[in-house]
Amino acid sequence: MKNLALAFLRHPSGVLGLAILVVVVGAAVLAPVLYPGSPWDTVAAPFTPPGTDGMLLGSDSLGRDVAAGIVHGAKVSLMIGVASTLVALLVGVLVGAVAGYAGGRVSGVLMAITELFQSIPAFVLAILFVAILTPSVTTITLAIALVSWPQVARLTRGEFLSLKEREYVYAARCQGESAAALVLRHILPNALSPIVVAGSLAIATAILIESALSFLGLGDPNLMSWGYMVGSARTMIRQAWWMSFFPGIAILVTVLAINLVGEGLNDVLNPRVSRQ
């Protein structure tokens, strides 16, 4: 573990992404301290430019602090991104592990179900799921997980198909170890590296999907989010450019940071793949 951490620290772009991500996470955690009031509160005159009357990033059309909205919105985006990715990893790894280890008809049925979900455009499926149900953090999280798990399942299946033919797995099987022990003790630990990398990159995709849903008015109406801020400001971009510019930059920087961390993890955990 120590060697992996040192190898990651020698990856400049990965370290840069991690530093940015630490700042974003810190802002989300400290949001109640930095801006103790509600981000929905009116605190200034409408359309106050950045740097005027104590408004660091200006105010929106209703006099709400844009900076407060960005800081509180960071918590929503990160929470949904991480939670939906964890659910997608849980389902995808389970399906992929069973399909890859069992093979045969079991693998065929599970991969057919996986391909069925992949045949529908991911964002369209997420929109349908959230629109049918009441938009909330729970439904958005489940919608993003619903469109994210098939990629994890296919990746996990491929890793299991390769690893279950290795000599150490045959040796463990000859020693009488059960199928569960083979999977949990020998195959899954060696398949975690690409899964971890895929999971880190899936968080960035989840944040983009959540922002797009909120932009379309399908976000949680009780929570401030970056996508909502950009969507509510799209008709006033000439009058108050800062209303959509700063939330958009927050989305861009956060997604870029997560991708940089993912690339760094890929170079550390899969050095052979990264060099090809």
Secondary structure as GFF3:
##gff-version 3
##sequence-region A 1 276
A	DSSP	alpha_helix	2	9	.	.	.	ID=ss1
A	DSSP	alpha_helix	12	29	.	.	.	ID=ss2
A	DSSP	alpha_helix	31	34	.	.	.	ID=ss3
A	DSSP	alpha_helix	66	102	.	.	.	ID=ss4
A	DSSP	alpha_helix	104	118	.	.	.	ID=ss5
A	DSSP	alpha_helix	122	132	.	.	.	ID=ss6
A	DSSP	alpha_helix	137	163	.	.	.	ID=ss7
A	DSSP	alpha_helix	167	174	.	.	.	ID=ss8
A	DSSP	alpha_helix	179	181	.	.	.	ID=ss9
A	DSSP	pi_helix	182	187	.	.	.	ID=ss10
A	DSSP	alpha_helix	188	215	.	.	.	ID=ss11
A	DSSP	alpha_helix	226	233	.	.	.	ID=ss12
A	DSSP	three_ten_helix	234	236	.	.	.	ID=ss13
A	DSSP	alpha_helix	242	269	.	.	.	ID=ss14
A	DSSP	alpha_helix	271	275	.	.	.	ID=ss15
###
